């Protein structure tokens, strides 16, 4: 077995989806299947249980996943230590939302690439609520995420910015909001449809807001991603909650109104996070240093 095969196994052990791993790792599905079969032959154990509907790790597969993660980490560290010069080589992987790509990362990544042109940057984008989980599963080196109220001990985080968490409404569908009086000042939350994310800090803080006001909202839909919430609100499906930063960067911002509510939701603190053990990686250390300097500039 070689490092490439271990990396393919690690990716598949995280996604549990042959199609997604073959696409993201630039390998044909049949090639990926042959790789897994070779690893199973070499270990003498079945590593995955698979049928037409699902893929899951066997007990042996779980142990082998730990072996892969440790071996890949040690290999990357060895590669860095074996260099006879000060040029960093290798790769760094990041997870963030589309908004972070547009508004937070450009200055940082441009500077990082200028200083370390031999380091390749791999970026995954998706729902911001999944950012910290990507670190926990070791799928990426760094995540840009809304910082939790209590940072786990195994994570190192650095604050990048703060952004308000806001209620938004459709500008061209005013009938979406129901009021409890004729002056259109008090929203009837039991009748006004509400769109929330499936999970994450935004969901938690919104639910807390309603609980503190002793209100039961009319939950219309639960979706993945702030961009999807903005789109549904713009179409008049309901009222939503998103970070202000996401709305400001949205192409649908002209179709949205911001609702004034009291008290205001607690704002987001957006930061860069990595696992504590990963801070020993020279490439991550350099990214961390450049990030801190860019924020301070």
C-alpha positions as CSV (number, residue, x, y, z in Angstrom):
1,X,0.0,0.0,0.0
2,X,1.1,3.6,-0.6
3,X,0.2,7.1,0.6
4,X,-2.1,7.7,-2.4
5,X,-4.1,4.5,-1.5
6,X,-4.3,5.5,2.1
7,X,-5.5,9.0,1.2
8,X,-8.2,7.5,-1.0
9,X,-9.3,5.2,1.8
10,X,-9.4,8.0,4.3
11,X,-11.5,10.1,2.0
12,X,-14.0,7.3,1.4
13,X,-14.1,6.5,5.1
14,X,-15.3,10.1,5.6
15,X,-17.7,10.4,2.8
16,X,-19.0,6.8,2.7
17,X,-19.8,7.5,-0.9
18,X,-17.9,5.9,-3.8
19,X,-19.2,8.4,-6.3
20,X,-18.3,11.5,-4.3
21,X,-14.8,10.2,-3.4
22,X,-14.0,9.2,-7.0
23,X,-15.1,12.7,-8.2
24,X,-13.3,14.7,-5.6
25,X,-10.2,12.6,-5.7
26,X,-10.0,12.5,-9.5
27,X,-10.2,8.7,-9.9
28,X,-12.6,6.5,-11.8
29,X,-15.2,4.6,-9.7
30,X,-13.7,1.3,-10.9
31,X,-10.2,2.5,-10.0
32,X,-11.4,3.4,-6.5
33,X,-13.1,0.0,-6.1
34,X,-9.9,-1.8,-7.2
35,X,-7.9,0.3,-4.7
36,X,-10.2,-0.6,-1.8
37,X,-10.1,-4.3,-2.9
38,X,-6.3,-4.2,-2.8
39,X,-6.2,-2.7,0.7
40,X,-8.7,-5.4,1.8
41,X,-6.5,-8.1,0.3
42,X,-3.4,-6.7,2.0
43,X,-5.0,-6.4,5.4
44,X,-6.9,-9.7,5.1
45,X,-10.0,-7.9,6.4
46,X,-13.2,-6.5,5.0
47,X,-13.0,-2.8,5.5
48,X,-16.3,-1.6,4.1
49,X,-19.8,-3.0,4.1
50,X,-21.5,-1.9,0.9
51,X,-24.7,-2.6,-0.9
52,X,-26.8,-0.7,-3.5
53,X,-28.0,1.9,-0.9
54,X,-25.2,2.5,1.7
55,X,-21.6,2.2,2.6
56,X,-20.3,1.8,6.1
57,X,-17.1,0.9,7.9
58,X,-16.5,-2.5,9.5
59,X,-14.8,-2.7,12.9
60,X,-11.6,-3.4,11.0
61,X,-12.2,-0.4,8.7
62,X,-12.5,1.8,11.8
63,X,-9.2,0.7,13.0
64,X,-7.6,1.0,9.6
65,X,-9.0,4.6,9.3
66,X,-7.1,5.5,12.5
67,X,-4.0,4.0,11.0
68,X,-4.4,5.9,7.8
69,X,-4.8,9.3,9.6
70,X,-1.8,8.8,11.7
71,X,0.4,7.5,8.8
72,X,-0.6,10.3,6.5
73,X,0.1,12.9,9.2
74,X,3.5,11.4,9.9
75,X,4.3,11.2,6.2
76,X,3.5,14.8,5.6
77,X,5.6,15.8,8.6
78,X,8.5,13.7,7.3
79,X,8.2,15.3,3.9
80,X,8.5,18.7,5.4
81,X,11.5,17.8,7.6
82,X,13.4,16.1,4.8
83,X,13.5,19.3,2.8
84,X,17.0,20.8,2.6
85,X,15.8,24.3,2.1
86,X,13.2,26.6,3.7
87,X,10.6,26.2,0.9
88,X,7.4,24.6,2.2
89,X,6.0,21.9,-0.1
90,X,2.8,19.9,0.2
91,X,-0.8,20.7,0.5
92,X,-3.3,22.3,2.8
93,X,-7.1,21.7,2.9
94,X,-9.8,24.1,4.0
95,X,-13.5,24.0,4.4
96,X,-15.7,27.1,4.3
97,X,-18.9,28.6,3.0
98,X,-19.2,30.2,-0.4
99,X,-19.5,33.6,1.5
100,X,-16.1,33.0,3.1
101,X,-14.6,32.3,-0.3
102,X,-15.9,35.6,-1.5
103,X,-15.3,37.9,1.5
104,X,-12.8,36.4,4.0
105,X,-10.3,34.2,2.3
106,X,-9.1,36.1,-0.9
107,X,-6.5,38.4,0.8
108,X,-5.3,35.5,3.0
109,X,-4.9,33.0,0.2
110,X,-3.3,35.5,-2.2
111,X,-0.6,36.3,0.4
112,X,-0.2,32.6,1.3
113,X,0.3,31.6,-2.3
114,X,2.8,34.4,-2.9
115,X,4.9,33.2,0.0
116,X,4.5,29.5,-0.5
117,X,3.9,28.8,-4.2
118,X,4.9,25.1,-3.8
119,X,2.0,24.4,-1.4
120,X,-1.2,23.4,-3.1
121,X,-4.5,24.6,-1.6
122,X,-7.6,22.3,-1.6
123,X,-10.9,24.0,-0.7
124,X,-14.3,22.4,0.1
125,X,-17.3,24.6,0.2
126,X,-20.7,23.8,1.8
127,X,-23.0,24.5,4.7
128,X,-21.2,26.6,7.4
129,X,-22.9,24.5,10.1
130,X,-20.7,21.5,9.1
131,X,-17.4,23.3,9.3
132,X,-16.3,22.1,12.8
133,X,-17.4,18.6,12.1
134,X,-15.1,18.6,9.1
135,X,-12.2,19.2,11.5
136,X,-13.4,16.5,13.9
137,X,-13.4,13.9,11.2
138,X,-10.0,15.1,10.0
139,X,-11.4,15.7,6.5
140,X,-9.7,19.1,6.3
141,X,-6.8,21.0,8.0
142,X,-8.6,24.3,8.6
143,X,-12.2,25.4,8.7
144,X,-13.7,28.9,8.6
145,X,-16.6,28.8,10.9
146,X,-18.9,30.6,13.3
147,X,-17.0,30.1,16.6
148,X,-19.0,28.1,19.2
149,X,-19.8,29.7,22.6
150,X,-17.5,27.2,24.3
151,X,-14.5,26.2,22.1
152,X,-13.7,22.5,22.4
153,X,-10.3,21.8,24.1
154,X,-9.0,20.0,21.0
155,X,-9.5,23.0,18.7
156,X,-7.4,26.2,18.2
157,X,-9.3,29.2,16.9
158,X,-8.5,32.7,15.9
159,X,-11.1,35.4,15.5
160,X,-11.4,37.0,12.1
161,X,-14.6,39.2,12.3
162,X,-18.0,39.7,13.9
163,X,-21.2,39.9,12.0
164,X,-24.8,40.4,13.2
165,X,-27.3,37.6,13.0
166,X,-30.5,39.0,11.5
167,X,-34.1,38.3,10.7
168,X,-34.9,38.8,7.0
169,X,-38.1,39.1,5.0
170,X,-39.1,39.2,1.3
171,X,-39.3,42.7,-0.1
172,X,-41.8,42.0,-2.8
173,X,-44.1,39.6,-0.9
174,X,-45.2,41.7,2.2
175,X,-48.2,39.4,2.7
176,X,-45.8,36.8,3.9
177,X,-45.6,38.4,7.3
178,X,-48.6,38.2,9.6
179,X,-49.2,40.8,12.3
180,X,-51.1,40.7,15.6
181,X,-52.3,44.3,15.2
182,X,-53.4,46.6,12.5
183,X,-50.3,48.9,12.7
184,X,-48.0,46.2,11.3
185,X,-45.6,46.5,14.2
186,X,-46.0,43.2,16.1
187,X,-45.2,40.1,14.1
188,X,-47.4,37.1,14.8
189,X,-44.7,34.5,14.9
190,X,-47.3,31.6,15.3
191,X,-48.7,32.5,11.9
192,X,-45.7,33.9,10.0
193,X,-43.8,31.1,8.3
194,X,-40.2,30.8,9.5
195,X,-37.2,29.2,7.6
196,X,-34.3,27.9,9.7
197,X,-31.1,26.0,9.0
198,X,-31.1,22.3,9.8
199,X,-28.4,22.7,12.4
200,X,-25.7,24.9,13.7
201,X,-25.2,28.0,15.8
202,X,-27.7,30.1,13.9
203,X,-30.4,27.5,14.6
204,X,-29.4,27.3,18.3
205,X,-29.5,31.1,18.8
206,X,-32.8,31.6,17.0
207,X,-34.5,28.8,19.0
208,X,-33.1,30.4,22.2
209,X,-34.5,33.8,21.2
210,X,-38.0,32.3,20.7
211,X,-37.8,30.4,24.0
212,X,-36.8,33.5,25.9
213,X,-39.9,35.3,24.5
214,X,-42.1,32.3,25.3
215,X,-43.1,32.1,21.6
216,X,-43.7,29.0,19.4
217,X,-42.7,29.9,15.8
218,X,-44.5,28.6,12.7
219,X,-41.6,26.6,11.3
220,X,-42.2,26.4,7.5
221,X,-38.9,24.7,6.4
222,X,-35.5,23.6,7.5
223,X,-32.7,23.9,4.9
224,X,-29.0,23.4,4.5
225,X,-27.0,26.6,3.9
226,X,-27.6,30.3,4.4
227,X,-27.7,31.0,0.7
228,X,-30.7,28.6,0.4
229,X,-32.5,30.5,3.2
230,X,-32.0,33.8,1.4
231,X,-33.4,32.4,-1.9
232,X,-36.5,30.9,-0.2
233,X,-37.1,34.2,1.7
234,X,-36.8,36.2,-1.6
235,X,-39.4,34.0,-3.2
236,X,-41.9,34.8,-0.4
237,X,-41.8,31.4,1.3
238,X,-41.2,32.9,4.8
239,X,-39.0,34.9,7.1
240,X,-35.5,33.6,7.7
241,X,-32.4,34.1,9.9
242,X,-28.9,34.6,8.4
243,X,-25.6,36.3,9.2
244,X,-25.5,39.8,7.8
245,X,-22.2,39.1,6.1
246,X,-24.0,36.4,4.0
247,X,-26.8,38.8,3.0
248,X,-24.3,41.5,2.0
249,X,-22.6,39.2,-0.4
250,X,-25.8,37.7,-1.8
251,X,-26.9,38.4,-5.4
252,X,-30.5,38.4,-4.0
253,X,-29.8,41.2,-1.4
254,X,-32.0,43.6,-3.3
255,X,-35.0,41.3,-2.8
256,X,-34.6,41.2,1.0
257,X,-35.6,43.4,3.8
258,X,-34.0,43.3,7.3
259,X,-36.5,43.1,10.1
260,X,-35.9,45.0,13.3
261,X,-36.5,42.7,16.3
262,X,-35.9,43.1,20.0
263,X,-33.8,42.0,21.6
264,X,-31.4,41.4,18.7
265,X,-29.9,38.0,18.2
266,X,-26.4,37.5,19.5
267,X,-23.9,38.2,16.6
268,X,-21.6,35.6,15.0
269,X,-17.9,35.6,15.7
270,X,-16.3,34.1,12.5
271,X,-12.9,32.5,12.9
272,X,-10.4,30.1,11.6
273,X,-10.2,26.7,13.4
274,X,-7.8,23.8,13.3
275,X,-7.2,20.8,15.6
276,X,-4.7,21.4,18.3
277,X,-2.6,18.5,17.1
278,X,-2.5,19.9,13.6
279,X,-0.8,23.1,14.7
280,X,2.5,21.1,14.6
281,X,2.1,20.9,10.8
282,X,4.6,23.5,9.4
283,X,2.1,24.4,6.6
284,X,-0.7,25.0,9.0
285,X,1.7,27.0,11.2
286,X,2.6,29.2,8.3
287,X,-1.1,29.7,7.3
288,X,-1.9,30.6,10.9
289,X,0.9,33.2,11.0
290,X,-0.2,34.8,7.7
291,X,-3.8,34.8,8.8
292,X,-2.9,36.6,12.0
293,X,-0.8,39.2,10.2
294,X,-3.5,39.8,7.6
295,X,-6.2,40.3,10.2
296,X,-3.9,42.8,12.1
297,X,-3.0,44.7,9.0
